[in-house]
Structures are given as C-alpha cells and as structure tokens.
C-alpha cells in the first residue's frame, strides 16, 4: 500500500469501529479507577496502624495487580489491531482476555530485549560521552524501528521466538520501507501535537479543564488506534 492509502485507511478505521474504541475506553477507565482507589488504599495504609494498615496495603497491592493485568490486556488488544491491519481486515478485534494478556506479557518482554541492547552498549561507551551519545542515538533509532517490526511479527504469529529474531526484524525495515515507517510516525506526532495544542486552550483547572481532559482522553484513544492500524497496514507489504 502507498503511504497515502495507509494514512487514509488508518484515519477512518477508528471511526468505522466505534465498538473497539468503546472497549478500549472502558478498559482504560477501569484501569485508571483501580489505580486511583489502589493509591488511596496505600496512602491510607500509611496513616493507620496494625492489622488495618496491613489490610489496606494488601488491597492496594491487589488493585495494582488488577490494573497491570488490564494494561496487559490493552497491549494484547492493540497487537490484535495491528494484526487486523496486517490482514487488512476492516473489522475490530474481540476481547479475548487470557490470550491478549499473555500477548501483552510477550510484548513487554519484547520491548525489554530490544531496548536493553542499546542501553548496555551506551553504558559500556559511557566514558566517551560524545561517541556514546552519537552511537546511542543511532542504535535507539535502529532498534526502535526493529522493535516496531518485531511487534508486527508478534501480532501476526503470536510467537515470541519469531519476534525476537532481531536480524529478521531489521530486514523487515527495508522490506516495509523506512520512508513509509517514518511517514507514519511523523503524521502521528503531528496529530498528537495538534491535539495537545487544542487541549492546552482549555487549561488544567475548573470545568474547562475537565472538558480538555475528556477531549485529550478521546483523542489519545483515537490516535492509538490510528497508529497501530497504520503500522499493521504498512507491515502487510513486508
């Protein structure tokens, strides 16, 4: 697909799949609420004593675990959005809790592996600051793009082993086209900046601040779907 076709499809995709948007919004709200209440529980635990404090602390920890599981579910769901882009399916994924949580765990492991390598190299070269900075920037760009391709491979196959093949991921960058990938990232960043400027008009306080927060939340979900759809469509040519 050409860049124009990818961007056009990705822009329309969230609007054509309102069910998926609502699922994502609901999951995000639940995760946020769980974190808020967990935070309150943990804070309260520091203000009381004895068994009551232990109980509230336990509730807080359980809340954080639940929120993390929802986060993994969201990651797994986004991988399915990428997969639907790869297969050029116009529909939206259904929630598959266990499978998507497992895939979310794989996604996190994938990120750790791909970004730990440039971090280690930068630490080794840290005594040569200029060299470390230049080489570090290059490595983060290369491994960042490779990670994007690996995430697509994970979405397509659900195989962590296949996604951890760094050599193949780097090859996929050229197959998909670095210009195409960078164009998607640039469009995403520009749209995010525009949303940020619009939200900034409302400020952070009072009723207008609430409206701004709501607009920011909705637009963030939209941009997330746009980005993952676009990446999947680009990878479909690999």
C-alpha positions in Angstrom: 0.0 0.0 0.0 1.1 3.6 -0.7 1.6 6.0 2.2 -1.5 8.0 1.3 -3.6 4.9 1.3 -2.3 3.8 4.7 -2.9 7.1 6.3 -6.4 7.5 4.8 -7.4 4.0 5.9 -5.9 4.4 9.4 -7.7 7.8 9.9 -11.1 6.2 9.0 -10.5 2.9 10.9 -11.3 4.2 14.4 -14.4 6.0 13.3 -15.6 2.8 11.5 -15.0 0.7 14.6 -16.7 2.6 17.4 -17.2 -0.7 19.3 -13.4 -1.2 19.5 -13.0 2.4 20.6 -15.5 2.0 23.4 -13.9 -1.3 24.5 -10.6 0.5 24.8 -12.0 3.5 26.6 -13.9 1.3 29.1 -10.7 -0.7 29.8 -8.7 2.4 30.2 -11.3 4.0 32.6 -11.4 0.8 34.7 -7.6 0.6 34.9 -7.5 4.3 35.9 -10.1 3.9 38.6 -8.5 0.8 40.0 -5.2 2.7 40.2 -6.8 5.7 41.9 -8.5 3.5 44.5 -5.4 1.5 45.0 -3.4 4.7 45.6 -5.9 5.8 48.2 -5.7 2.4 49.9 -1.9 2.6 50.0 -1.9 6.2 51.3 -4.5 5.3 54.0 -2.4 2.3 55.0 0.4 4.7 55.9 -1.9 6.7 58.1 -3.3 3.9 60.2 -1.7 1.2 62.2 -1.8 -2.5 63.0 -3.9 -5.1 61.1 -6.0 -2.4 59.5 -2.9 -0.9 57.8 -1.8 -4.4 56.6 -5.3 -5.0 55.2 -5.4 -1.7 53.3 -1.9 -2.3 52.0 -3.0 -5.7 50.7 -6.0 -4.2 49.0 -3.7 -1.6 47.3 -1.3 -4.3 46.1 -4.2 -6.4 44.7 -5.5 -3.2 43.0 -2.2 -2.6 41.3 -2.0 -6.2 40.1 -5.5 -5.9 38.6 -4.6 -2.6 36.9 -1.4 -4.2 35.5 -3.5 -7.2 34.1 -5.8 -4.7 32.4 -2.8 -2.9 31.0 -1.5 -6.2 29.6 -5.0 -6.8 28.1 -4.9 -3.4 26.4 -1.4 -4.2 25.0 -2.7 -7.5 23.7 -5.8 -5.9 22.2 -3.6 -3.3 20.4 -1.5 -6.2 19.0 -4.7 -7.6 17.5 -5.5 -4.2 16.0 -2.0 -4.4 14.3 -2.9 -7.9 13.1 -6.2 -6.8 11.6 -4.1 -4.1 9.8 -1.7 -6.8 8.5 -4.5 -8.9 7.2 -6.3 -5.7 6.0 -9.4 -6.7 7.9 -11.8 -3.8 8.2 -13.4 -5.2 11.4 -12.2 -4.8 15.0 -10.9 -7.4 17.4 -13.0 -9.0 20.1 -11.8 -9.1 23.7 -10.0 -12.4 24.4 -8.8 -11.9 28.0 -6.4 -14.8 28.6 -4.8 -14.7 25.1 -4.5 -11.0 25.0 -3.0 -10.8 28.5 -0.4 -13.4 27.5 0.4 -11.5 24.3 0.7 -8.3 26.4 3.4 -10.1 28.6 5.2 -11.1 25.4 5.1 -7.5 24.1 6.7 -6.2 27.3 9.4 -8.9 27.1 10.0 -8.0 23.5 10.5 -4.3 24.4 12.9 -5.2 27.2 15.1 -7.3 24.9 15.1 -4.9 22.0 16.0 -1.8 24.1 18.4 -3.4 26.6 21.0 -3.9 23.9 21.5 -0.2 23.0 21.4 0.6 26.7 24.1 -1.8 27.5 26.3 -0.6 24.6 25.8 3.0 25.7 26.8 2.1 29.3 29.9 0.4 28.0 30.9 3.5 26.0 29.8 6.0 28.7 33.4 7.1 29.3 33.4 8.5 25.8 30.4 10.8 26.1 30.3 12.2 22.5 30.7 8.7 20.9 28.2 7.2 23.3 25.6 10.0 22.5 26.0 9.6 18.7 26.1 5.9 18.7 23.3 5.7 21.3 21.0 7.8 19.1 21.7 5.7 16.1 21.2 2.4 18.0 17.9 3.6 19.6 16.6 4.6 16.1 17.6 1.3 14.5 16.4 -0.9 17.4 13.3 1.2 17.8 12.3 0.6 14.2 13.3 -3.0 14.6 11.1 -3.3 17.7 8.2 -1.9 15.7 8.7 -4.6 13.1 9.1 -7.3 15.8 5.8 -6.1 17.4 4.1 -6.7 14.0 5.7 -10.1 13.8 4.4 -10.9 17.3 0.9 -9.6 16.3 1.0 -11.8 13.2 2.3 -15.0 14.6 1.9 -14.6 18.4 5.3 -16.3 18.6 7.8 -14.5 20.9 10.6 -16.6 19.4 9.9 -15.3 15.9 9.6 -11.7 17.1 12.9 -12.0 19.0 14.8 -12.6 15.7 16.5 -9.2 15.6 18.1 -9.8 12.3 14.8 -10.6 10.6 13.2 -7.5 12.3 16.0 -5.3 10.9 15.5 -6.8 7.4 11.7 -6.1 7.6 12.5 -2.4 8.0 13.8 -2.3 4.4 11.0 -4.6 3.2 8.3 -2.3 4.6 10.3 0.8 3.7 11.9 3.2 6.2 10.3 6.2 4.5 6.9 4.6 4.9 7.5 3.9 8.6 8.9 7.3 9.3 6.0 9.0 7.5 3.5 7.1 9.8 5.5 8.2 12.9 5.6 11.9 11.7 1.9 12.0 10.9 1.2 10.5 14.4 3.5 13.0 16.1 1.9 16.0 14.2 -1.6 14.8 15.1 -0.6 14.4 18.7 0.9 17.9 18.8 -2.3 19.4 17.3 -4.4 17.6 19.9 -2.0 18.9 22.6 -2.4 22.5 21.4 -6.2 22.2 21.3 -6.4 20.7 24.8 -4.0 23.3 26.1 -6.6 26.0 25.2 -8.9 24.6 27.9 -6.3 24.8 30.6 -6.0 22.5 33.6 -8.5 23.9 36.1 -12.2 24.1 36.5 -14.9 23.0 34.2 -12.9 23.8 31.0 -10.0 21.7 32.4 -12.4 18.7 32.7 -13.6 19.2 29.1 -10.0 19.4 28.0 -9.1 16.2 29.8 -12.1 14.4 28.2 -11.1 15.6 24.7 -7.5 14.6 25.4 -8.6 11.1 26.5 -10.8 10.5 23.5 -8.2 11.8 21.0 -5.5 9.7 22.7 -7.6 6.6 22.1 -8.2 7.6 18.5 -4.5 8.2 17.9 -3.6 4.9 19.4 -5.9 3.1 17.0 -4.7 5.2 14.1 -1.1 4.4 14.8 -1.4 0.7 15.3 -3.7 0.3 12.3 -1.2 2.2 10.1 1.7 0.2 11.3 -0.2 -3.1 10.6 -1.1 -1.9 7.1 2.5 -0.9 6.4 3.8 -4.3 7.6 1.3 -6.1 5.3 3.6 -5.3 2.4 6.6 -7.0 4.1 
